[in-house]
Amino acid sequence: MQHQFRANLHISKEEKGSKILFVNKAVFENTKNNKKIPDFTLLKELGYKGNGVFFAQASKILYVGLDNTDEESYANAITAAYKYLKSLKLTEVHLAFTGLAEYTQIAILQGFLLGSYEFNNYKQKKEQDEIYTLNVYCIGLKEALLQKAMIICGNVNFVRDIVNTPPNIANSIFLSELAQNETMKLAKQYKNATINATLRSNSYMEEQKMGAFLAVNQASNYPAYLAHLSYKPKKAKKKVVIVGKGLVYDTGGLSLKPADYMTTMKADKGGACAVLGAFLASVQLGLEIELHAIMGITDNAIGKNAYRPDDVLISREKKSIEVKNTDAEGRLVLADCLSYAQDLDADIIIDFATLTGACVVALGEYTSGVMGFNESLKNQFVESALQSGELAHTLPFNTHLKKLIESKIADVNNASSSRYGGAITAGLFLAEFIREEYKDKWLHIDIAGPAYVEKEWGVNPYGASGIGVRSCVAFLSTLCE
C-alpha cells in the first residue's frame, strides 16, 4: 500500500535546464524589479502579471504566481505548477530554495509531495499507460529538511491511500492487521527503540467491560479491534497517547443515514488512520517521545443483533449511556478507548475523530475543531497545526451545552437534545469519560470536515486528505524541544 510519489526530489548544487521562478503582482508593478524577471517584456506583452502559471519556452522558465507570501500560497502555487509541468511532460526542473525561510521551504516541498498525489488503484491499467515522474532538483536545500518532509508527506499519502480504500476491502481485519504489520516492519528497522503492536479483539473487550465499544460492533460480520501501537525510545521526554476513531464504515446503524450521507462513510476511519500515520512518522523521525497509538476499529452495521435507540450501555469507566441515536457511534467507541488510554499514565492524551457533521457546519470543510479544558494546550496544538500546513481552530466548552446530553435514566445521553452546538456537545460527551486528573491533559480533535472532501483544495486531492498527521507530528515535535 506504499504510495509512489510522482514528484521525485533531489538535492543539487547547480542550476541548469528548466527552472521554476516565483513571482507576484507587486514585482510587475515596480519597474525597478524588471531585471529580476528574465522574460519581463514577453510576459508584459502577453498580459501575465503573476496570475497562475506561465511557461516561457525560450528561457525554459516556469513562472509561478503567488497570491501572497505566506506558506500556504507557496504550497498551493507549487501544486498548480506540478499539474502544469505534468501537462508539458517535462522530466526535470530546478528550483532555488536559497533565501527562503524554513517553513516556506517545507511548504514548497509539501506542494510537490502532497500535491502530486493520485489515487487510481481501482482503475483498469492499460499497457500503454505511462507513469509520469518529475525530477525536481532543489538548490540550497538541506538534506535533513528534505528527508523530514519526505517522511511526513509519505505517511500523509499512506493515510490517504488507506482512507480511500473501499469498505469491501478495508474492513476491521484489514485495518488492524495493516497497523500491526507496518509497526512491526519499523520494529525490525529501528533497533534503538522498543516498538510493539498488540491487537485486542472482542474477548478482551468483554473482559474489560467495554460495553460502549462492543455495542457498536454487535451487528458487524467482523470483529472489533483495539489496536495498541507503542514506541519507547531510550530517552523519552514525554509520554503521549494518541487515540483514533476507526469506523471502517458507518451506515448509521438502526438510525440509518440517508443515502446521500452514507456515501463517503469509508472515510469514517480517518481518525484511526491519522493516528497510525502520525505514529509511523514519529518513529521514523526518531522523536524523543514515548508514544502510544490506540485505534478503535469496527464498523457500524444494521442487522438483527444491532444495538438500538433506547438501549442503556455500560462503559469501561462504569458510566451508563442512554442511546438516543445509533449514528452517534464514534463517541461510544472513543469513550472506551479513552478509558483504556488513561490507564497508560500519559502526560498528554489526544483523540482524532471524524466525529460530527456539526463541526463541518461550524468551521467549514477545511478546518479541524480543537476542544478540551486546557486553553494553553488547545492553543499550542492549533499553532502547531497551522505551522504544519493544516487548518485548525478552537471550539469552547460551554457548561450550558452540557445540559443537552443529560439523561433521565442513565449517567449521560449519547446524543444531544438540540441540533445546535453538536460538535461541542459531542466533545462534552467524551469529557464525561475523562478522569479528573486528565482533564487538563486531554485534547479532542474533530477532523470531520477536512478528512475527506469531494473536491480538490490546496495540496489536497479529491477524497482523503490525510489530515491530522502533519499537525500531530508538529505538536509532538514541540514536546521534544
QUIQUI-V606848 format. One record per residue. N is the residue number from 1. RES is the residue in three letters. PSI is psi in radians with two decimals (999 if undefined). NEAR is the number of other C-alpha atoms within 12 Angstrom. D_FIRST is the distance of its C-alpha to the first C-alpha in whole Angstrom. Layout:
n = (N | N)
res = (RES | RES)
psi = (PSI | PSI)
near = (NEAR | NEAR)
d_first = (D_FIRST | D_FIRST)
//
This chain:
n = (1 | 2 | 3 | 4 | 5 | 6 | 7 | 8 | 9 | 10 | 11 | 12 | 13 | 14 | 15 | 16 | 17 | 18 | 19 | 20 | 21 | 22 | 23 | 24 | 25 | 26 | 27 | 28 | 29 | 30 | 31 | 32 | 33 | 34 | 35 | 36 | 37 | 38 | 39 | 40 | 41 | 42 | 43 | 44 | 45 | 46 | 47 | 48 | 49 | 50 | 51 | 52 | 53 | 54 | 55 | 56 | 57 | 58 | 59 | 60 | 61 | 62 | 63 | 64 | 65 | 66 | 67 | 68 | 69 | 70 | 71 | 72 | 73 | 74 | 75 | 76 | 77 | 78 | 79 | 80 | 81 | 82 | 83 | 84 | 85 | 86 | 87 | 88 | 89 | 90 | 91 | 92 | 93 | 94 | 95 | 96 | 97 | 98 | 99 | 100 | 101 | 102 | 103 | 104 | 105 | 106 | 107 | 108 | 109 | 110 | 111 | 112 | 113 | 114 | 115 | 116 | 117 | 118 | 119 | 120 | 121 | 122 | 123 | 124 | 125 | 126 | 127 | 128 | 129 | 130 | 131 | 132 | 133 | 134 | 135 | 136 | 137 | 138 | 139 | 140 | 141 | 142 | 143 | 144 | 145 | 146 | 147 | 148 | 149 | 150 | 151 | 152 | 153 | 154 | 155 | 156 | 157 | 158 | 159 | 160 | 161 | 162 | 163 | 164 | 165 | 166 | 167 | 168 | 169 | 170 | 171 | 172 | 173 | 174 | 175 | 176 | 177 | 178 | 179 | 180 | 181 | 182 | 183 | 184 | 185 | 186 | 187 | 188 | 189 | 190 | 191 | 192 | 193 | 194 | 195 | 196 | 197 | 198 | 199 | 200 | 201 | 202 | 203 | 204 | 205 | 206 | 207 | 208 | 209 | 210 | 211 | 212 | 213 | 214 | 215 | 216 | 217 | 218 | 219 | 220 | 221 | 222 | 223 | 224 | 225 | 226 | 227 | 228 | 229 | 230 | 231 | 232 | 233 | 234 | 235 | 236 | 237 | 238 | 239 | 240 | 241 | 242 | 243 | 244 | 245 | 246 | 247 | 248 | 249 | 250 | 251 | 252 | 253 | 254 | 255 | 256 | 257 | 258 | 259 | 260 | 261 | 262 | 263 | 264 | 265 | 266 | 267 | 268 | 269 | 270 | 271 | 272 | 273 | 274 | 275 | 276 | 277 | 278 | 279 | 280 | 281 | 282 | 283 | 284 | 285 | 286 | 287 | 288 | 289 | 290 | 291 | 292 | 293 | 294 | 295 | 296 | 297 | 298 | 299 | 300 | 301 | 302 | 303 | 304 | 305 | 306 | 307 | 308 | 309 | 310 | 311 | 312 | 313 | 314 | 315 | 316 | 317 | 318 | 319 | 320 | 321 | 322 | 323 | 324 | 325 | 326 | 327 | 328 | 329 | 330 | 331 | 332 | 333 | 334 | 335 | 336 | 337 | 338 | 339 | 340 | 341 | 342 | 343 | 344 | 345 | 346 | 347 | 348 | 349 | 350 | 351 | 352 | 353 | 354 | 355 | 356 | 357 | 358 | 359 | 360 | 361 | 362 | 363 | 364 | 365 | 366 | 367 | 368 | 369 | 370 | 371 | 372 | 373 | 374 | 375 | 376 | 377 | 378 | 379 | 380 | 381 | 382 | 383 | 384 | 385 | 386 | 387 | 388 | 389 | 390 | 391 | 392 | 393 | 394 | 395 | 396 | 397 | 398 | 399 | 400 | 401 | 402 | 403 | 404 | 405 | 406 | 407 | 408 | 409 | 410 | 411 | 412 | 413 | 414 | 415 | 416 | 417 | 418 | 419 | 420 | 421 | 422 | 423 | 424 | 425 | 426 | 427 | 428 | 429 | 430 | 431 | 432 | 433 | 434 | 435 | 436 | 437 | 438 | 439 | 440 | 441 | 442 | 443 | 444 | 445 | 446 | 447 | 448 | 449 | 450 | 451 | 452 | 453 | 454 | 455 | 456 | 457 | 458 | 459 | 460 | 461 | 462 | 463 | 464 | 465 | 466 | 467 | 468 | 469 | 470 | 471 | 472 | 473 | 474 | 475 | 476 | 477 | 478 | 479 | 480 | 481)
res = (MET | GLN | HIS | GLN | PHE | ARG | ALA | ASN | LEU | HIS | ILE | SER | LYS | GLU | GLU | LYS | GLY | SER | LYS | ILE | LEU | PHE | VAL | ASN | LYS | ALA | VAL | PHE | GLU | ASN | THR | LYS | ASN | ASN | LYS | LYS | ILE | PRO | ASP | PHE | THR | LEU | LEU | LYS | GLU | LEU | GLY | TYR | LYS | GLY | ASN | GLY | VAL | PHE | PHE | ALA | GLN | ALA | SER | LYS | ILE | LEU | TYR | VAL | GLY | LEU | ASP | ASN | THR | ASP | GLU | GLU | SER | TYR | ALA | ASN | ALA | ILE | THR | ALA | ALA | TYR | LYS | TYR | LEU | LYS | SER | LEU | LYS | LEU | THR | GLU | VAL | HIS | LEU | ALA | PHE | THR | GLY | LEU | ALA | GLU | TYR | THR | GLN | ILE | ALA | ILE | LEU | GLN | GLY | PHE | LEU | LEU | GLY | SER | TYR | GLU | PHE | ASN | ASN | TYR | LYS | GLN | LYS | LYS | GLU | GLN | ASP | GLU | ILE | TYR | THR | LEU | ASN | VAL | TYR | CYS | ILE | GLY | LEU | LYS | GLU | ALA | LEU | LEU | GLN | LYS | ALA | MET | ILE | ILE | CYS | GLY | ASN | VAL | ASN | PHE | VAL | ARG | ASP | ILE | VAL | ASN | THR | PRO | PRO | ASN | ILE | ALA | ASN | SER | ILE | PHE | LEU | SER | GLU | LEU | ALA | GLN | ASN | GLU | THR | MET | LYS | LEU | ALA | LYS | GLN | TYR | LYS | ASN | ALA | THR | ILE | ASN | ALA | THR | LEU | ARG | SER | ASN | SER | TYR | MET | GLU | GLU | GLN | LYS | MET | GLY | ALA | PHE | LEU | ALA | VAL | ASN | GLN | ALA | SER | ASN | TYR | PRO | ALA | TYR | LEU | ALA | HIS | LEU | SER | TYR | LYS | PRO | LYS | LYS | ALA | LYS | LYS | LYS | VAL | VAL | ILE | VAL | GLY | LYS | GLY | LEU | VAL | TYR | ASP | THR | GLY | GLY | LEU | SER | LEU | LYS | PRO | ALA | ASP | TYR | MET | THR | THR | MET | LYS | ALA | ASP | LYS | GLY | GLY | ALA | CYS | ALA | VAL | LEU | GLY | ALA | PHE | LEU | ALA | SER | VAL | GLN | LEU | GLY | LEU | GLU | ILE | GLU | LEU | HIS | ALA | ILE | MET | GLY | ILE | THR | ASP | ASN | ALA | ILE | GLY | LYS | ASN | ALA | TYR | ARG | PRO | ASP | ASP | VAL | LEU | ILE | SER | ARG | GLU | LYS | LYS | SER | ILE | GLU | VAL | LYS | ASN | THR | ASP | ALA | GLU | GLY | ARG | LEU | VAL | LEU | ALA | ASP | CYS | LEU | SER | TYR | ALA | GLN | ASP | LEU | ASP | ALA | ASP | ILE | ILE | ILE | ASP | PHE | ALA | THR | LEU | THR | GLY | ALA | CYS | VAL | VAL | ALA | LEU | GLY | GLU | TYR | THR | SER | GLY | VAL | MET | GLY | PHE | ASN | GLU | SER | LEU | LYS | ASN | GLN | PHE | VAL | GLU | SER | ALA | LEU | GLN | SER | GLY | GLU | LEU | ALA | HIS | THR | LEU | PRO | PHE | ASN | THR | HIS | LEU | LYS | LYS | LEU | ILE | GLU | SER | LYS | ILE | ALA | ASP | VAL | ASN | ASN | ALA | SER | SER | SER | ARG | TYR | GLY | GLY | ALA | ILE | THR | ALA | GLY | LEU | PHE | LEU | ALA | GLU | PHE | ILE | ARG | GLU | GLU | TYR | LYS | ASP | LYS | TRP | LEU | HIS | ILE | ASP | ILE | ALA | GLY | PRO | ALA | TYR | VAL | GLU | LYS | GLU | TRP | GLY | VAL | ASN | PRO | TYR | GLY | ALA | SER | GLY | ILE | GLY | VAL | ARG | SER | CYS | VAL | ALA | PHE | LEU | SER | THR | LEU | CYS | GLU)
psi = (0.04 | 2.30 | 2.36 | 2.10 | 2.50 | -0.21 | 2.01 | 2.21 | 2.42 | 2.59 | 2.34 | 2.64 | -0.28 | 2.58 | 2.06 | 2.81 | -2.71 | 2.53 | 2.87 | 2.39 | 2.14 | 2.40 | 2.76 | 3.00 | -0.61 | -0.60 | -0.69 | -0.50 | -0.38 | 1.91 | -0.36 | -0.34 | 0.06 | -0.67 | -0.35 | -0.24 | 1.80 | -0.60 | 0.59 | -0.83 | -0.78 | -0.80 | -0.69 | -0.72 | -0.61 | -0.01 | 0.32 | 2.17 | 0.77 | 0.28 | 1.80 | -2.56 | 2.63 | 2.28 | 2.07 | 1.91 | -0.68 | -0.79 | -0.19 | 0.72 | 2.27 | 1.97 | 2.24 | 2.05 | 2.47 | 2.33 | -0.75 | -2.91 | 0.34 | 2.94 | -0.69 | -0.65 | -0.72 | -0.78 | -0.79 | -0.66 | -0.72 | -0.64 | -0.77 | -0.69 | -0.72 | -0.78 | -0.64 | -0.77 | -0.63 | -0.69 | -0.49 | -0.25 | 0.53 | 2.45 | -0.31 | 2.64 | 2.62 | 2.49 | 2.20 | 2.20 | -0.09 | 2.32 | -0.10 | 2.51 | 2.72 | -0.74 | -0.60 | -0.72 | -0.75 | -0.73 | -0.70 | -0.76 | -0.71 | -0.60 | -0.68 | -0.91 | -0.62 | -0.62 | -0.30 | 0.04 | 2.43 | 2.52 | 1.81 | 0.55 | -0.45 | 0.23 | 2.53 | 2.18 | 2.37 | 2.58 | -0.57 | -0.15 | 2.30 | 2.51 | 2.08 | 2.24 | 2.19 | 2.14 | 2.07 | 2.10 | 1.99 | 2.06 | 2.24 | 0.39 | 2.39 | 2.42 | -0.70 | -0.67 | -0.69 | -0.79 | -0.72 | -0.81 | -0.69 | -0.64 | -0.87 | -0.86 | -0.59 | -0.69 | -0.54 | -0.81 | -0.57 | -0.77 | -0.72 | -0.77 | -0.80 | -0.83 | -0.65 | -0.32 | 2.25 | 2.73 | -0.37 | -0.26 | -0.87 | 1.21 | -3.03 | -0.60 | -0.80 | -0.89 | -0.73 | -0.74 | -0.61 | -0.80 | -0.76 | -0.80 | -0.75 | -0.65 | -0.76 | -0.44 | -0.76 | -0.56 | -0.63 | -0.49 | -0.66 | 1.56 | -0.21 | 0.15 | 2.76 | 2.03 | 2.31 | 2.82 | 2.20 | 2.27 | 2.12 | 2.14 | -2.86 | -0.70 | -0.69 | -0.75 | -0.56 | -0.73 | -0.66 | -0.02 | 0.82 | 1.18 | -0.51 | -0.86 | -0.84 | -0.58 | -0.72 | -0.57 | -0.13 | -0.72 | 0.06 | 2.64 | -0.09 | 2.62 | 2.77 | 2.72 | 2.39 | 1.83 | 2.20 | 1.88 | 2.39 | 2.50 | 2.04 | 1.65 | 2.88 | -0.61 | 1.49 | 2.28 | -0.43 | 2.81 | 2.16 | 2.45 | 2.22 | 2.32 | 2.38 | 2.41 | 2.12 | 1.09 | 1.76 | -0.41 | 2.50 | 1.84 | -0.28 | -0.13 | -2.66 | -0.40 | 1.13 | 2.38 | 2.62 | 2.71 | -0.74 | -0.52 | -0.25 | -0.57 | 2.53 | -0.02 | -0.03 | -0.34 | -0.03 | -0.06 | 0.12 | -0.62 | -0.83 | -0.66 | -0.68 | -0.71 | -0.74 | -0.83 | -0.73 | -0.65 | -0.87 | -0.73 | -0.70 | -0.69 | -0.82 | -0.53 | -0.20 | 0.63 | 2.44 | 1.03 | 2.25 | 2.01 | 2.28 | 2.24 | 2.15 | 2.09 | 2.08 | 1.84 | 2.15 | -3.13 | 2.88 | 1.70 | 3.04 | 2.70 | -3.12 | -0.35 | 0.09 | 2.52 | 2.75 | 2.72 | 2.44 | -0.19 | 2.66 | 2.14 | 2.60 | 2.07 | 3.00 | -0.50 | 0.07 | 0.11 | 2.45 | 2.54 | 2.13 | 2.22 | 2.07 | -0.42 | 2.07 | -0.15 | -0.06 | 0.99 | -0.51 | -0.65 | -0.45 | -0.75 | -0.81 | -0.60 | -0.80 | -0.59 | -0.67 | -0.59 | -0.82 | -0.76 | -0.62 | -0.30 | -0.12 | 0.02 | 0.95 | 2.79 | -0.59 | 2.46 | 2.25 | 2.24 | 2.53 | 2.29 | 2.43 | 1.32 | -0.79 | 2.42 | -0.44 | -0.52 | -0.57 | -0.68 | -0.70 | -0.78 | -0.08 | 3.10 | -0.32 | -0.04 | 2.35 | 2.54 | 2.27 | 2.14 | 2.78 | -3.14 | -0.36 | 1.81 | -0.68 | -0.75 | -0.71 | -0.84 | -0.61 | -0.71 | -0.77 | -0.76 | -0.74 | -0.73 | -0.83 | -0.70 | -0.48 | -0.27 | 0.02 | 2.64 | 2.34 | 2.67 | 2.61 | 2.60 | 2.40 | 2.37 | 2.43 | 2.11 | -0.49 | -0.60 | -0.47 | -0.50 | -0.40 | -0.24 | 0.29 | 2.55 | 2.53 | -0.40 | -0.11 | 3.13 | -0.56 | 2.70 | 2.47 | -0.09 | 2.51 | 2.66 | 0.02 | 2.65 | -0.21 | 2.50 | 0.54 | -0.59 | -0.69 | -0.73 | -0.55 | -0.72 | -0.69 | -0.55 | -0.85 | -0.65 | -0.43 | -0.33 | 0.15 | 2.12 | 2.74 | -0.70 | -0.20 | 0.01 | -0.75 | 0.05 | 0.09 | 2.42 | 2.48 | 2.15 | 1.95 | 1.94 | 0.39 | -0.59 | -1.08 | -0.16 | -0.59 | 1.97 | 2.33 | 0.68 | 2.73 | 2.52 | 2.14 | -2.22 | 0.07 | 2.37 | -3.14 | 2.39 | -2.48 | 2.45 | -0.32 | 0.41 | 2.53 | -0.52 | -0.94 | -0.77 | -0.71 | -0.80 | -0.72 | -0.73 | -0.79 | -0.61 | -0.58 | -0.47 | -0.27 | -0.17 | 999)
near = (23 | 20 | 25 | 25 | 30 | 31 | 38 | 29 | 34 | 29 | 26 | 23 | 18 | 17 | 22 | 20 | 20 | 28 | 35 | 38 | 32 | 38 | 36 | 28 | 25 | 20 | 24 | 25 | 16 | 15 | 15 | 12 | 17 | 19 | 13 | 18 | 30 | 21 | 28 | 29 | 18 | 20 | 26 | 20 | 10 | 15 | 15 | 27 | 30 | 30 | 24 | 27 | 31 | 34 | 31 | 25 | 17 | 13 | 20 | 23 | 32 | 39 | 40 | 39 | 33 | 31 | 23 | 21 | 23 | 22 | 31 | 32 | 30 | 38 | 40 | 40 | 43 | 42 | 38 | 36 | 41 | 42 | 32 | 24 | 35 | 25 | 15 | 22 | 17 | 27 | 24 | 31 | 38 | 32 | 38 | 29 | 33 | 17 | 12 | 22 | 18 | 22 | 27 | 29 | 36 | 37 | 40 | 49 | 49 | 46 | 39 | 47 | 44 | 50 | 39 | 40 | 41 | 31 | 31 | 18 | 17 | 12 | 9 | 9 | 11 | 8 | 7 | 7 | 9 | 11 | 18 | 24 | 27 | 30 | 28 | 39 | 32 | 33 | 27 | 24 | 33 | 24 | 19 | 15 | 28 | 33 | 24 | 30 | 37 | 35 | 32 | 40 | 47 | 39 | 43 | 47 | 46 | 42 | 46 | 45 | 38 | 44 | 45 | 39 | 32 | 28 | 31 | 17 | 18 | 33 | 34 | 42 | 32 | 28 | 44 | 39 | 27 | 33 | 44 | 32 | 25 | 29 | 36 | 24 | 19 | 29 | 25 | 16 | 16 | 23 | 19 | 18 | 26 | 27 | 35 | 32 | 33 | 26 | 32 | 31 | 29 | 29 | 17 | 22 | 30 | 23 | 13 | 24 | 25 | 39 | 35 | 43 | 49 | 44 | 43 | 54 | 43 | 29 | 27 | 31 | 21 | 29 | 33 | 40 | 44 | 48 | 45 | 37 | 45 | 38 | 44 | 32 | 28 | 18 | 17 | 23 | 22 | 27 | 31 | 42 | 44 | 55 | 52 | 54 | 52 | 56 | 53 | 48 | 43 | 42 | 37 | 33 | 36 | 30 | 26 | 24 | 23 | 15 | 12 | 10 | 17 | 21 | 21 | 31 | 39 | 39 | 47 | 52 | 53 | 55 | 55 | 56 | 56 | 53 | 50 | 57 | 46 | 50 | 51 | 46 | 40 | 43 | 44 | 33 | 29 | 32 | 34 | 28 | 36 | 36 | 48 | 45 | 51 | 49 | 56 | 60 | 55 | 49 | 45 | 49 | 37 | 27 | 20 | 13 | 18 | 28 | 36 | 31 | 26 | 21 | 24 | 29 | 37 | 30 | 38 | 33 | 32 | 23 | 32 | 31 | 43 | 33 | 38 | 31 | 30 | 41 | 39 | 47 | 54 | 55 | 49 | 55 | 51 | 54 | 48 | 48 | 49 | 49 | 40 | 38 | 42 | 35 | 20 | 24 | 22 | 27 | 30 | 37 | 44 | 51 | 52 | 53 | 52 | 53 | 48 | 40 | 32 | 30 | 38 | 29 | 22 | 27 | 26 | 23 | 30 | 34 | 36 | 44 | 49 | 45 | 44 | 41 | 30 | 24 | 22 | 18 | 28 | 33 | 24 | 28 | 41 | 34 | 24 | 30 | 33 | 28 | 28 | 39 | 45 | 41 | 33 | 41 | 32 | 34 | 34 | 27 | 30 | 21 | 18 | 16 | 25 | 31 | 23 | 26 | 36 | 28 | 24 | 18 | 18 | 22 | 24 | 37 | 40 | 46 | 41 | 31 | 23 | 20 | 19 | 21 | 32 | 33 | 44 | 43 | 42 | 48 | 49 | 38 | 44 | 49 | 38 | 34 | 37 | 35 | 24 | 13 | 17 | 28 | 27 | 24 | 32 | 40 | 45 | 54 | 53 | 53 | 51 | 43 | 40 | 46 | 53 | 40 | 32 | 20 | 17 | 24 | 28 | 33 | 43 | 39 | 34 | 27 | 36 | 47 | 49 | 50 | 57 | 62 | 45 | 47 | 41 | 51 | 46 | 33 | 35 | 41 | 32 | 23 | 25 | 21 | 13)
d_first = (0 | 4 | 6 | 9 | 12 | 15 | 18 | 18 | 21 | 24 | 27 | 30 | 34 | 35 | 35 | 35 | 34 | 33 | 32 | 32 | 35 | 35 | 38 | 39 | 42 | 44 | 44 | 46 | 48 | 50 | 51 | 51 | 48 | 48 | 48 | 44 | 43 | 44 | 44 | 46 | 48 | 46 | 44 | 47 | 48 | 45 | 45 | 42 | 42 | 39 | 37 | 34 | 33 | 35 | 35 | 38 | 38 | 41 | 40 | 36 | 36 | 33 | 35 | 33 | 35 | 34 | 35 | 36 | 36 | 33 | 30 | 28 | 30 | 29 | 25 | 26 | 28 | 26 | 23 | 26 | 27 | 23 | 24 | 27 | 26 | 24 | 27 | 29 | 26 | 27 | 25 | 26 | 28 | 30 | 30 | 32 | 31 | 35 | 37 | 34 | 34 | 31 | 29 | 30 | 28 | 25 | 25 | 25 | 22 | 20 | 22 | 20 | 17 | 16 | 19 | 17 | 14 | 13 | 11 | 12 | 10 | 13 | 15 | 17 | 17 | 20 | 21 | 23 | 20 | 20 | 17 | 19 | 19 | 21 | 22 | 24 | 27 | 28 | 31 | 32 | 29 | 29 | 26 | 25 | 25 | 22 | 20 | 21 | 19 | 16 | 15 | 16 | 15 | 11 | 11 | 13 | 10 | 7 | 10 | 10 | 7 | 8 | 11 | 11 | 10 | 13 | 15 | 16 | 12 | 12 | 15 | 16 | 15 | 12 | 12 | 14 | 13 | 9 | 12 | 14 | 12 | 10 | 14 | 15 | 13 | 15 | 18 | 19 | 18 | 21 | 24 | 26 | 25 | 25 | 21 | 20 | 19 | 21 | 20 | 23 | 24 | 27 | 30 | 29 | 29 | 32 | 34 | 33 | 35 | 32 | 33 | 32 | 28 | 29 | 31 | 28 | 26 | 29 | 29 | 25 | 24 | 22 | 23 | 22 | 21 | 22 | 19 | 21 | 19 | 22 | 22 | 26 | 27 | 30 | 32 | 30 | 32 | 31 | 29 | 27 | 25 | 23 | 22 | 20 | 21 | 18 | 19 | 17 | 19 | 23 | 26 | 28 | 30 | 33 | 34 | 32 | 30 | 32 | 29 | 29 | 27 | 25 | 23 | 20 | 20 | 17 | 17 | 19 | 16 | 16 | 18 | 17 | 13 | 15 | 17 | 14 | 13 | 16 | 17 | 14 | 16 | 19 | 19 | 17 | 20 | 23 | 24 | 28 | 27 | 26 | 24 | 23 | 20 | 21 | 19 | 21 | 19 | 21 | 21 | 25 | 26 | 30 | 32 | 35 | 34 | 32 | 34 | 37 | 38 | 41 | 39 | 40 | 37 | 38 | 35 | 34 | 37 | 39 | 40 | 40 | 38 | 40 | 37 | 38 | 35 | 32 | 30 | 31 | 28 | 26 | 29 | 30 | 26 | 27 | 30 | 30 | 27 | 29 | 32 | 29 | 28 | 32 | 33 | 31 | 34 | 31 | 33 | 31 | 29 | 26 | 25 | 22 | 23 | 22 | 26 | 28 | 29 | 32 | 30 | 29 | 33 | 34 | 32 | 30 | 27 | 26 | 27 | 26 | 29 | 30 | 33 | 34 | 38 | 38 | 38 | 38 | 34 | 33 | 35 | 33 | 30 | 30 | 31 | 28 | 26 | 28 | 28 | 24 | 24 | 24 | 27 | 28 | 32 | 34 | 35 | 38 | 39 | 42 | 45 | 46 | 43 | 42 | 45 | 43 | 41 | 44 | 45 | 48 | 47 | 44 | 43 | 41 | 39 | 36 | 37 | 39 | 42 | 42 | 40 | 40 | 38 | 35 | 33 | 35 | 37 | 33 | 33 | 36 | 35 | 33 | 36 | 38 | 35 | 35 | 38 | 41 | 40 | 36 | 38 | 38 | 34 | 32 | 30 | 29 | 26 | 26 | 23 | 24 | 25 | 22 | 19 | 19 | 21 | 22 | 23 | 22 | 24 | 24 | 21 | 19 | 18 | 19 | 17 | 15 | 16 | 14 | 18 | 19 | 17 | 20 | 23 | 22 | 21 | 24 | 26 | 26 | 26 | 30 | 31 | 30 | 33)
//
